[in-house]
Amino acid sequence: MALCGDGDGASCLPSELIVHIFSFLPVHDRLLASAVCFRWRECLFYPALWPELHLSLRGLSTEKPRLEFLMKKCGWFVRDLRVEFATETYVNVVGPAGDSEVSAQLSAGCVEVLHTSLEQVLCVLRNVKNNRNLQKLSLFGDRSILQQYQEYIGNANLSKVDPGGKKIKEIQQLFEEILTNCRQLKWLSCGFMLEIPTPSSLSALSNPVANSLEHLSLLDSHSNVDCTFITAAELERFVNLQSLALDFSEFTAEMARVLASTNRVPLHRLSLMIHSASLSLKSLNTMPQDEDWKALVRHSANLRVYMIAFDVKSDDMLTVLKPGIPLERIHFDSSITSVSGAVVDLISRQYDKFLTHFIVMKDAIDMLHFPDLSNNRNEDPLVLLTWKCTRLSVLAIHGYTVWAHNLIAIARLRGSDLKVLEVTEESIDFDPEELAYQDVDPVHNLTEQVSLGLGRSWHAVMDIESLCVFTDPARHFYQEMQNFSKGI
């Protein structure tokens, strides 16, 4: 068959056929192919080729040209937009404490990172604001970049980055414009961003869009007692909501009663972030009581709950963990407080029918004295949890003493059903009395026995930096929450 046109080769193919061929290429290769010629570029950015766009940014100034190009091409029609704004380019300056030159370098580096992050957020939002076809919008940012760098930058330099807070105000305005203009939005997720969501953000959604929204998550590092992203009255508009993620301090008994109303679809996923800062400012008296949880479960029989607790005291957790919660996943992360054996025991008794994920992490300064949940090698709550929670598939531990013989017991109890068992090497301890009767290397013996129990090769975690769950719990929670909500 003769090719159309005067030329020869691929350049003569009909545009529809070129688009179809390019549909088989991964995103990276499409971008490379777009540099070949103008016609290929036009075909490569045909809307059907870009129904979704997932970007992971690192706060680098070199990313700006590509980001602007991609957003200008796709921002106005993409249906599923997911962007992670990170600031992995931390400034590492080594020098004597109090060195003014080092402080100046650190301040300058932080200012540059913050400026780049603001510009990247603005670039994305400016190019999406008129997109009426947007169905999924997911934005994740470094956990309060402003708070993170303010101590190094100082108020004077901070005002140079964003004089009068104009950029932050524009970001908030653009976010509300996006919500106002969208007509098909089903998924709205905004976590740990640069103060993007405000208490008035959701009011920008029209009633038809609010009525059809299926997933909503608004998470931030605000500790302001007056900052509430959604009220029970506003929640009444979201009658088709199937998954929800909020700060626990915002999830009130009144909200639980709204979600249990018979005039709305059942809720399937609920993710709650419990932060010590928000708990210290907001009373636990407004939280759902056990009867509220039971009423919610009666209406939403398939509801499953995911919780993460940042530096929350054990006494507060004992108050939060009501028996009626269908808790499937729980993640403790702390640098100040420690999880008590009583909390672990309560979880194993109350949620044995639901629990699948248990993560406990402590960023300990003193590496020689990790908290011992087993209370001096007596009955270990982690072993009991593994025994009682027969659906447990993920167990991760760092910063708490795990005795070798208990780790072997955990592996034998759950066997191959325990899909993930991650324990950092420094968390593992050996009973001196048992070591006295062993002629083999204890580490080798532990590795062998745990591997036999799990039915697969196992090793303790050697490099903590390689595991997101240990190094960046906020990002881990956000990503897991997304997958948790998609798994309805």
C-alpha positions as CSV (number, residue, x, y, z in Angstrom):
1,M,0.0,0.0,0.0
2,A,1.4,3.4,-1.0
3,L,2.0,5.9,1.8
4,C,0.1,9.2,1.5
5,G,2.0,12.5,1.1
6,D,5.1,13.4,-0.9
7,G,7.7,12.1,1.6
8,D,8.4,8.6,2.7
9,G,8.7,6.6,5.9
10,A,7.0,7.3,9.2
11,S,6.5,11.0,8.5
12,C,3.9,10.1,5.8
13,L,1.7,8.0,8.1
14,P,-1.7,9.4,9.0
15,S,-1.8,11.3,12.4
16,E,-4.3,8.8,13.8
17,L,-1.9,5.9,13.1
18,I,1.0,7.7,14.6
19,V,-1.0,8.4,17.7
20,H,-1.9,4.7,17.9
21,I,1.7,3.6,17.6
22,F,2.8,6.1,20.3
23,S,0.2,4.8,22.6
24,F,2.4,1.7,23.2
25,L,5.3,3.8,24.4
26,P,5.9,4.5,28.1
27,V,5.8,8.1,29.2
28,H,9.6,8.6,29.2
29,D,9.9,7.4,25.6
30,R,7.0,9.6,24.5
31,L,8.8,12.6,25.8
32,L,12.0,11.6,24.0
33,A,10.2,11.0,20.8
34,S,8.5,14.4,21.0
35,A,11.9,16.0,20.3
36,V,12.2,14.4,16.8
37,C,10.0,16.8,14.8
38,F,7.1,19.2,15.1
39,R,4.6,16.7,13.7
40,W,5.6,14.0,16.1
41,R,5.3,16.5,19.0
42,E,1.8,17.4,17.9
43,C,0.8,13.7,17.7
44,L,2.5,12.8,21.0
45,F,0.5,15.3,22.9
46,Y,-2.9,14.2,21.6
47,P,-5.2,14.1,24.7
48,A,-6.0,10.4,24.4
49,L,-2.3,9.6,25.0
50,W,-2.3,11.5,28.3
51,P,-5.4,10.5,30.3
52,E,-3.1,10.5,33.4
53,L,0.0,12.4,34.5
54,H,2.0,11.3,37.5
55,L,5.0,13.5,38.4
56,S,7.5,13.3,41.2
57,L,9.5,16.6,41.7
58,R,12.5,17.0,43.9
59,G,12.7,20.8,44.2
60,L,15.4,21.2,41.7
61,S,15.6,24.4,39.6
62,T,16.7,22.3,36.6
63,E,13.2,20.6,36.6
64,K,11.4,23.9,35.8
65,P,11.7,24.0,31.9
66,R,10.4,20.4,31.5
67,L,7.7,20.9,34.1
68,E,6.5,24.0,32.3
69,F,6.6,22.3,28.9
70,L,4.6,19.3,30.1
71,M,2.0,21.2,32.1
72,K,1.4,23.7,29.2
73,K,0.9,20.7,26.9
74,C,-1.2,18.5,29.2
75,G,-2.6,20.6,32.0
76,W,-5.7,21.8,30.2
77,F,-7.0,18.3,29.3
78,V,-5.4,15.6,31.6
79,R,-8.0,13.7,33.6
80,D,-5.9,12.1,36.3
81,L,-3.2,14.4,37.7
82,R,-0.9,13.2,40.6
83,V,2.0,15.4,41.7
84,E,4.4,14.9,44.5
85,F,6.3,18.1,45.4
86,A,9.4,17.0,47.4
87,T,12.4,18.9,48.7
88,E,15.0,16.2,48.7
89,T,17.7,18.7,47.8
90,Y,18.5,19.5,51.4
91,V,21.5,21.7,52.0
92,N,24.3,19.8,53.6
93,V,26.9,22.2,54.9
94,V,29.5,21.0,57.3
95,G,31.3,23.4,59.6
96,P,31.8,24.5,63.2
97,A,28.8,25.3,65.3
98,G,27.9,29.0,65.2
99,D,30.0,29.5,62.1
100,S,28.5,32.6,60.4
101,E,29.7,31.5,56.9
102,V,28.1,28.1,57.3
103,S,24.9,29.7,58.5
104,A,24.9,32.0,55.5
105,Q,25.4,29.1,53.1
106,L,22.6,27.1,54.7
107,S,20.3,30.1,54.7
108,A,20.9,30.8,51.0
109,G,20.4,27.1,50.1
110,C,17.1,26.9,52.0
111,V,15.9,30.1,50.3
112,E,16.6,28.6,46.9
113,V,14.9,25.3,47.7
114,L,11.8,27.1,49.0
115,H,11.6,29.5,46.1
116,T,11.9,26.6,43.6
117,S,9.1,24.7,45.5
118,L,6.7,27.6,45.4
119,E,7.4,28.1,41.7
120,Q,6.7,24.5,40.9
121,V,3.4,24.5,42.8
122,L,2.4,27.7,40.9
123,C,3.4,26.2,37.6
124,V,1.2,23.1,38.1
125,L,-1.9,25.0,39.4
126,R,-1.8,27.8,36.8
127,N,-1.9,25.3,34.0
128,V,-4.7,23.2,35.5
129,K,-7.1,25.9,36.6
130,N,-9.2,25.8,33.4
131,N,-9.3,22.1,33.1
132,R,-13.0,21.1,33.2
133,N,-12.3,17.4,32.4
134,L,-10.2,16.8,35.6
135,Q,-11.5,13.6,37.4
136,K,-8.7,13.0,39.8
137,L,-6.4,15.5,41.5
138,S,-3.8,14.4,44.0
139,L,-1.2,16.8,45.4
140,F,1.5,15.8,48.0
141,G,4.1,18.2,49.4
142,D,6.9,18.0,51.8
143,R,5.6,18.2,55.3
144,S,5.4,21.9,55.9
145,I,8.4,23.3,53.9
146,L,7.8,26.7,55.4
147,Q,8.1,25.4,59.0
148,Q,11.0,23.2,58.1
149,Y,13.2,25.9,56.7
150,Q,12.0,29.0,58.7
151,E,14.5,28.5,61.5
152,Y,17.4,28.5,58.9
153,I,16.0,31.2,56.6
154,G,14.7,33.8,59.2
155,N,11.8,36.1,58.6
156,A,13.8,38.6,56.6
157,N,14.9,36.0,54.0
158,L,11.5,34.4,54.0
159,S,9.9,37.7,53.0
160,K,12.3,37.8,50.1
161,V,11.0,34.5,48.8
162,D,7.4,35.4,49.2
163,P,6.9,39.1,49.9
164,G,3.7,39.7,51.8
165,G,2.7,36.1,51.3
166,K,1.6,36.8,47.8
167,K,2.6,33.5,46.3
168,I,0.9,31.5,49.1
169,K,-2.2,33.6,48.5
170,E,-2.1,33.0,44.8
171,I,-1.6,29.2,45.4
172,Q,-4.7,29.1,47.6
173,Q,-6.7,31.2,45.1
174,L,-5.6,28.9,42.2
175,F,-6.6,25.8,44.1
176,E,-10.1,27.2,44.7
177,E,-10.3,28.2,41.0
178,I,-9.6,24.6,40.0
179,L,-12.3,23.4,42.3
180,T,-14.7,26.0,41.0
181,N,-14.1,25.1,37.3
182,C,-14.0,21.3,37.5
183,R,-17.1,19.5,36.4
184,Q,-16.2,15.8,36.6
185,L,-14.1,15.6,39.7
186,K,-14.3,12.2,41.5
187,W,-11.1,12.2,43.5
188,L,-9.6,15.1,45.5
189,S,-6.5,14.5,47.6
190,C,-4.2,17.2,49.1
191,G,-1.7,16.2,51.7
192,F,1.1,18.1,53.5
193,M,1.1,20.9,50.9
194,L,2.3,24.5,51.2
195,E,-0.9,25.6,53.0
196,I,-2.9,25.0,49.9
197,P,-6.2,23.9,51.5
198,T,-8.0,26.5,53.6
199,P,-11.2,26.3,55.6
200,S,-13.0,27.9,52.6
201,S,-11.6,25.6,49.9
202,L,-14.3,23.0,49.7
203,S,-17.0,25.7,49.4
204,A,-15.7,26.3,45.9
205,L,-17.0,22.9,44.7
206,S,-20.4,23.1,43.0
207,N,-23.2,21.0,44.5
208,P,-23.2,18.5,41.6
209,V,-19.5,17.9,41.9
210,A,-19.7,17.6,45.7
211,N,-22.5,15.2,45.3
212,S,-20.5,13.0,42.9
213,L,-17.1,13.1,44.7
214,E,-16.0,9.6,45.8
215,H,-12.7,10.3,47.5
216,L,-11.7,13.2,49.7
217,S,-8.5,13.7,51.7
218,L,-7.3,16.9,53.2
219,L,-4.2,16.5,55.3
220,D,-1.8,19.2,56.5
221,S,0.7,19.9,59.2
222,H,-1.4,22.8,60.6
223,S,-1.5,22.8,64.3
224,N,-3.8,25.8,64.5
225,V,-6.8,25.0,66.6
226,D,-9.0,27.2,64.4
227,C,-7.9,25.5,61.1
228,T,-10.7,23.1,60.1
229,F,-10.8,22.0,56.5
230,I,-14.3,20.5,56.6
231,T,-17.2,20.6,59.0
232,A,-20.0,18.1,59.6
233,A,-22.4,20.5,57.8
234,E,-20.2,20.6,54.7
235,L,-19.8,16.8,54.7
236,E,-23.5,16.4,54.2
237,R,-23.0,17.5,50.6
238,F,-20.7,14.6,49.8
239,V,-23.3,11.9,49.7
240,N,-21.4,9.5,47.4
241,L,-18.2,9.6,49.3
242,Q,-16.6,6.2,49.6
243,S,-13.2,7.1,51.1
244,L,-12.2,9.9,53.4
245,A,-8.9,11.0,55.0
246,L,-8.6,13.6,57.7
247,D,-6.8,14.7,60.7
248,F,-8.3,12.8,63.6
249,S,-8.9,16.1,65.5
250,E,-11.3,17.1,62.7
251,F,-13.2,13.8,62.7
252,T,-15.9,14.5,65.2
253,A,-18.8,12.4,66.6
254,E,-21.1,14.7,64.6
255,M,-19.2,13.7,61.4
256,A,-19.5,10.0,62.2
257,R,-23.3,10.5,62.6
258,V,-23.5,12.3,59.2
259,L,-21.5,9.4,57.5
260,A,-23.9,6.9,59.1
261,S,-27.0,8.6,57.6
262,T,-29.2,6.3,55.5
263,N,-29.4,8.8,52.6
264,R,-25.8,8.4,51.6
265,V,-23.7,5.6,50.1
266,P,-21.7,3.4,52.6
267,L,-18.2,4.6,53.5
268,H,-15.5,2.0,52.6
269,R,-12.2,3.6,53.7
270,L,-11.4,6.0,56.5
271,S,-7.8,7.2,57.0
272,L,-7.0,9.2,60.1
273,M,-3.8,11.1,61.0
274,I,-3.4,11.5,64.8
275,H,-0.9,14.2,65.6
276,S,0.2,15.2,69.1
277,A,0.2,18.9,68.2
278,S,-3.4,18.9,67.1
279,L,-4.5,16.7,70.1
280,S,-2.9,19.2,72.5
281,L,-5.0,22.0,71.0
282,K,-8.3,20.2,70.3
283,S,-10.2,18.3,72.9
284,L,-10.8,14.6,72.6
285,N,-14.3,15.2,74.0
286,T,-15.7,15.8,70.5
287,M,-14.3,12.5,69.0
288,P,-16.6,9.7,68.1
289,Q,-17.6,7.4,70.9
290,D,-18.0,3.7,70.6
291,E,-21.7,3.9,69.9
292,D,-20.9,6.4,67.0
293,W,-18.5,3.9,65.5
294,K,-20.9,1.0,65.8
295,A,-23.7,3.1,64.1
296,L,-21.2,3.9,61.3
297,V,-20.3,0.3,60.9
298,R,-24.0,-0.8,60.8
299,H,-24.4,1.6,57.8
300,S,-21.0,0.8,56.3
301,A,-20.5,-2.9,56.9
302,N,-17.3,-3.0,54.7
303,L,-15.7,0.0,56.4
304,R,-12.0,-0.3,57.2
305,V,-9.9,2.2,59.1
306,Y,-6.2,3.2,58.7
307,M,-4.5,5.3,61.4
308,I,-1.1,6.9,61.8
309,A,-0.1,8.4,65.1
310,F,2.8,10.9,65.3
311,D,4.3,11.3,68.8
312,V,0.9,10.5,70.5
313,K,1.0,9.5,74.2
314,S,-0.1,6.0,75.0
315,D,-2.8,7.3,77.4
316,D,-4.3,9.3,74.5
317,M,-4.1,6.2,72.2
318,L,-5.9,4.1,74.8
319,T,-8.7,6.8,74.7
320,V,-8.8,7.0,70.9
321,L,-8.9,3.3,70.2
322,K,-12.6,2.5,70.7
323,P,-13.7,-1.2,70.4
324,G,-16.1,-0.4,67.6
325,I,-13.4,0.8,65.1
326,P,-12.8,-1.7,62.2
327,L,-9.1,-0.9,62.4
328,E,-7.2,-2.6,59.5
329,R,-3.9,-0.7,59.6
330,I,-2.1,1.3,62.3
331,H,1.3,3.0,62.1
332,F,3.0,4.5,65.2
333,D,5.8,7.1,64.5
334,S,7.6,9.0,67.3
335,S,10.8,10.6,68.4
336,I,9.6,11.8,71.8
337,T,7.0,9.3,73.1
338,S,7.0,5.5,73.1
339,V,4.2,3.0,72.4
340,S,3.4,1.0,75.5
341,G,2.8,-2.7,75.7
342,A,-0.7,-1.9,77.0
343,V,-1.5,-0.2,73.6
344,V,-0.2,-3.2,71.6
345,D,-2.2,-5.6,73.8
346,L,-5.4,-3.5,73.4
347,I,-5.0,-3.6,69.6
348,S,-4.5,-7.3,69.5
349,R,-7.6,-7.9,71.7
350,Q,-9.9,-5.4,70.0
351,Y,-9.0,-5.7,66.3
352,D,-8.0,-9.3,65.9
353,K,-10.6,-9.8,63.1
354,F,-9.5,-6.8,61.1
355,L,-5.8,-5.9,61.6
356,T,-3.5,-6.5,58.6
357,H,-0.8,-3.9,59.0
358,F,1.1,-3.0,62.2
359,I,4.1,-0.5,62.0
360,V,5.9,0.8,65.0
361,M,8.8,3.2,64.7
362,K,10.8,5.3,67.1
363,D,13.5,7.6,66.0
364,A,15.7,6.9,69.0
365,I,18.7,9.1,69.9
366,D,20.0,6.6,72.4
367,M,20.7,3.5,70.2
368,L,21.7,1.4,73.3
369,H,18.4,1.7,75.2
370,F,15.5,1.0,72.9
371,P,12.1,0.6,74.7
372,D,11.3,-3.0,75.5
373,L,7.6,-3.9,74.8
374,S,8.1,-7.3,76.3
375,N,8.9,-5.9,79.8
376,N,12.3,-7.5,80.3
377,R,11.8,-10.5,78.1
378,N,8.5,-11.6,79.6
379,E,5.4,-12.2,77.6
380,D,5.9,-10.1,74.4
381,P,2.9,-8.1,73.2
382,L,4.1,-8.3,69.6
383,V,4.1,-12.1,69.7
384,L,0.6,-12.0,71.2
385,L,-0.5,-9.6,68.5
386,T,0.9,-11.9,65.8
387,W,-0.9,-14.8,67.3
388,K,-4.3,-13.2,67.8
389,C,-4.4,-11.1,64.6
390,T,-4.7,-14.0,62.1
391,R,-5.0,-11.6,59.1
392,L,-1.7,-9.8,59.9
393,S,0.3,-9.5,56.7
394,V,2.7,-6.5,57.3
395,L,4.8,-6.0,60.5
396,A,7.6,-3.4,60.6
397,I,9.6,-2.5,63.7
398,H,12.4,0.1,64.4
399,G,13.6,1.7,67.6
400,Y,12.0,-0.9,69.9
401,T,13.9,-4.0,71.3
402,V,12.8,-7.2,69.6
403,W,14.3,-10.3,71.2
404,A,15.6,-12.8,68.7
405,H,13.6,-15.7,70.1
406,N,10.4,-13.6,69.9
407,L,11.2,-12.7,66.3
408,I,11.5,-16.4,65.5
409,A,8.1,-17.1,67.2
410,I,6.5,-14.3,65.1
411,A,7.8,-15.8,61.9
412,R,6.6,-19.3,62.9
413,L,3.1,-18.1,64.0
414,R,2.2,-16.3,60.8
415,G,4.4,-18.2,58.3
416,S,4.1,-17.3,54.7
417,D,0.9,-15.2,55.4
418,L,3.2,-12.5,56.9
419,K,4.1,-11.0,53.5
420,V,6.3,-8.2,55.0
421,L,8.5,-8.5,58.1
422,E,10.9,-5.6,58.4
423,V,12.9,-5.2,61.6
424,T,16.0,-3.0,61.7
425,E,19.2,-4.8,62.7
426,E,19.8,-2.4,65.7
427,S,16.4,-3.3,67.1
428,I,17.2,-7.0,67.5
429,D,18.7,-8.2,70.8
430,F,19.8,-11.7,72.0
431,D,19.2,-13.4,75.3
432,P,22.6,-13.8,77.0
433,E,21.4,-17.1,78.6
434,E,20.5,-18.5,75.2
435,L,23.7,-17.4,73.6
436,A,25.7,-19.3,76.2
437,Y,24.3,-22.6,74.9
438,Q,24.8,-21.9,71.2
439,D,27.8,-22.9,69.2
440,V,26.7,-21.2,66.0
441,D,26.7,-17.5,65.0
442,P,23.5,-16.1,66.6
443,V,22.8,-13.7,63.7
444,H,23.1,-16.5,61.2
445,N,20.9,-18.8,63.3
446,L,18.3,-16.0,63.7
447,T,18.3,-15.4,59.9
448,E,18.0,-19.1,59.2
449,Q,15.2,-19.7,61.7
450,V,13.1,-16.7,60.6
451,S,13.5,-17.7,57.0
452,L,12.3,-21.2,57.7
453,G,9.3,-19.8,59.6
454,L,8.3,-17.5,56.8
455,G,9.1,-20.0,54.0
456,R,11.3,-17.5,52.2
457,S,14.6,-15.8,52.5
458,W,14.7,-13.2,55.2
459,H,17.3,-10.7,56.5
460,A,17.1,-7.9,59.0
461,V,17.0,-4.4,57.6
462,M,20.6,-3.1,57.3
463,D,20.1,0.3,55.6
464,I,17.3,2.2,57.2
465,E,17.6,5.0,54.6
466,S,16.4,2.7,51.9
467,L,13.0,2.3,53.5
468,C,10.4,5.0,53.0
469,V,8.3,3.8,56.0
470,F,11.3,4.5,58.3
471,T,12.7,7.6,56.7
472,D,9.6,9.5,55.6
473,P,6.5,8.4,57.4
474,A,4.3,11.2,56.1
475,R,5.0,10.2,52.5
476,H,4.5,6.6,53.3
477,F,1.2,7.3,55.0
478,Y,0.0,9.4,52.0
479,Q,1.0,6.8,49.4
480,E,-0.5,4.0,51.5
481,M,-3.6,5.9,52.0
482,Q,-4.0,6.4,48.3
483,N,-3.6,2.7,47.6
484,F,-5.8,1.9,50.6
485,S,-8.6,4.1,49.2
486,K,-8.2,2.7,45.6
487,G,-8.5,-0.9,46.9
488,I,-12.3,-0.6,47.5
